[in-house]
Amino acid sequence: MTSSALHAEIGAAVKSCSRDAAAEGGQQPSEARQVDAKDVQPAVSRKSTLSSDLMRMTPSKPQVAFAARRTLKVSGVIFMVIVVLIALIGAPREAIDGVTTKANLMTALFLVGLVLVVLEDHVGVNKSAVMLMVSASMWTFLAVGFHPRESHENHEALKEELEHGLKDVGAIILFLLPAMGVVESIDHFDGFAVVTRMILKMTGGRTDPLMPILCLLSFFLSAVIDNLTATIVSLKLLRHVAGSDRHLRHAIGGVVVIAANAGGAWSPVGDVTTTMLWLSDKISVGNTIIWLFFPSFVAGVFPMVGVWWELKRHN
């Protein structure tokens, strides 16, 4: 028997067995499969419906973040309104006259405003508006504590306290506005172009040396001018030399602020606080520089080294 004949015989035998099996089963397996499919389809549909319902019931991450931001914003505003209402109503008396209670309440009010300022980008409320609300609430609450309507002495005490506070705030504003105006005028007439070219020449187009150069510049510059002006100058330079790399600008800008604040601490004219202490003969120039230079340098350089290393590792 040839191989082709053998293959044909095997094929015929297989077909015959298939027909016999179909005849004996009476197509029951096919019907069973259809019944099983009918039973399974509703279960699958119910499972998919339950999964979709659970997904709709479970809040997504953007929804949770939005709810947290809204809760924080509303809670902060409500707390400020409550403090103002306590001051206007004059009750409870313990909250207004009690030294410890009043101090704790004003501290909590300040911390609420500080948190809203720190989370300005997430909360969506301008920090100027937040601080105006906080300052108005604190001054109202403080003024009511003097009870100026009850006696002339209380009225004079409140007047003296307001004059003292306005004098300090006005001195700081009059000190900072000319410095900021000078910086803006210099930048308007491209006065920082020489420094920018020097920095670009030193870096050679590389971004790695930008952080230590600008941080050291702001550290020593803030000892000559105040730290806020040094920060403004350094950030102006950073905008010119860093280009459009937003991540790099944010990283260097944060460290520049730290370096400027650290540099302003070891000089009598580097910070508004040290300047006021120096004008009041509370500190001397020599002792301030000798005792505060090294701690200020460590406080300014250590964060820079950490951020710089992390930035280089990611790049």
Secondary structure in CASP SS format (residue, H / E / C, confidence):
PFRMAT SS
TARGET T0000
AUTHOR 0000-0000-0000
METHOD secondary structure of the structure
MODEL  1
M C 1.00
T C 1.00
S H 1.00
S H 1.00
A H 1.00
L H 1.00
H H 1.00
A H 1.00
E H 1.00
I H 1.00
G H 1.00
A H 1.00
A H 1.00
V H 1.00
K H 1.00
S H 1.00
C H 1.00
S H 1.00
R H 1.00
D H 1.00
A H 1.00
A H 1.00
A H 1.00
E H 1.00
G H 1.00
G C 1.00
Q C 1.00
Q H 1.00
P H 1.00
S H 1.00
E H 1.00
A H 1.00
R H 1.00
Q H 1.00
V H 1.00
D H 1.00
A H 1.00
K H 1.00
D H 1.00
V H 1.00
Q H 1.00
P H 1.00
A H 1.00
V H 1.00
S H 1.00
R H 1.00
K H 1.00
S H 1.00
T H 1.00
L H 1.00
S H 1.00
S H 1.00
D H 1.00
L H 1.00
M H 1.00
R H 1.00
M H 1.00
T C 1.00
P C 1.00
S C 1.00
K H 1.00
P H 1.00
Q H 1.00
V H 1.00
A H 1.00
F H 1.00
A H 1.00
A H 1.00
R H 1.00
R H 1.00
T H 1.00
L H 1.00
K H 1.00
V H 1.00
S H 1.00
G H 1.00
V H 1.00
I H 1.00
F H 1.00
M H 1.00
V H 1.00
I H 1.00
V H 1.00
V H 1.00
L H 1.00
I H 1.00
A H 1.00
L H 1.00
I H 1.00
G C 1.00
A C 1.00
P C 1.00
R H 1.00
E H 1.00
A H 1.00
I H 1.00
D H 1.00
G C 1.00
V H 1.00
T H 1.00
T H 1.00
K H 1.00
A H 1.00
N H 1.00
L H 1.00
M H 1.00
T H 1.00
A H 1.00
L H 1.00
F H 1.00
L H 1.00
V H 1.00
G H 1.00
L H 1.00
V H 1.00
L H 1.00
V H 1.00
V H 1.00
L C 1.00
E H 1.00
D H 1.00
H H 1.00
V H 1.00
G C 1.00
V C 1.00
N C 1.00
K H 1.00
S H 1.00
A H 1.00
V H 1.00
M H 1.00
L H 1.00
M H 1.00
V H 1.00
S H 1.00
A H 1.00
S H 1.00
M H 1.00
W H 1.00
T H 1.00
F H 1.00
L H 1.00
A H 1.00
V H 1.00
G H 1.00
F C 1.00
H C 1.00
P C 1.00
R C 1.00
E C 1.00
S C 1.00
H H 1.00
E H 1.00
N H 1.00
H H 1.00
E H 1.00
A H 1.00
L H 1.00
K H 1.00
E H 1.00
E H 1.00
L H 1.00
E H 1.00
H H 1.00
G H 1.00
L H 1.00
K H 1.00
D H 1.00
V H 1.00
G H 1.00
A H 1.00
I H 1.00
I H 1.00
L H 1.00
F H 1.00
L H 1.00
L H 1.00
P H 1.00
A H 1.00
M H 1.00
G H 1.00
V H 1.00
V H 1.00
E H 1.00
S H 1.00
I H 1.00
D H 1.00
H H 1.00
F C 1.00
D C 1.00
G C 1.00
F C 1.00
A H 1.00
V H 1.00
V H 1.00
T H 1.00
R H 1.00
M H 1.00
I H 1.00
L H 1.00
K H 1.00
M H 1.00
T H 1.00
G C 1.00
G C 1.00
R C 1.00
T C 1.00
D C 1.00
P C 1.00
L H 1.00
M H 1.00
P H 1.00
I H 1.00
L H 1.00
C H 1.00
L H 1.00
L H 1.00
S H 1.00
F H 1.00
F H 1.00
L H 1.00
S H 1.00
A H 1.00
V H 1.00
I C 1.00
D C 1.00
N H 1.00
L H 1.00
T H 1.00
A H 1.00
T H 1.00
I H 1.00
V H 1.00
S H 1.00
L H 1.00
K H 1.00
L H 1.00
L H 1.00
R H 1.00
H H 1.00
V H 1.00
A H 1.00
G C 1.00
S C 1.00
D C 1.00
R H 1.00
H H 1.00
L H 1.00
R H 1.00
H H 1.00
A H 1.00
I H 1.00
G H 1.00
G H 1.00
V H 1.00
V H 1.00
V H 1.00
I H 1.00
A H 1.00
A H 1.00
N H 1.00
A H 1.00
G H 1.00
G C 1.00
A C 1.00
W C 1.00
S C 1.00
P C 1.00
V C 1.00
G C 1.00
D C 1.00
V H 1.00
T H 1.00
T H 1.00
T H 1.00
M H 1.00
L H 1.00
W H 1.00
L H 1.00
S C 1.00
D C 1.00
K C 1.00
I C 1.00
S C 1.00
V H 1.00
G H 1.00
N H 1.00
T H 1.00
I H 1.00
I H 1.00
W H 1.00
L H 1.00
F H 1.00
F H 1.00
P H 1.00
S H 1.00
F H 1.00
V H 1.00
A H 1.00
G H 1.00
V H 1.00
F H 1.00
P H 1.00
M H 1.00
V H 1.00
G H 1.00
V H 1.00
W H 1.00
W H 1.00
E H 1.00
L H 1.00
K H 1.00
R H 1.00
H H 1.00
N C 1.00
END
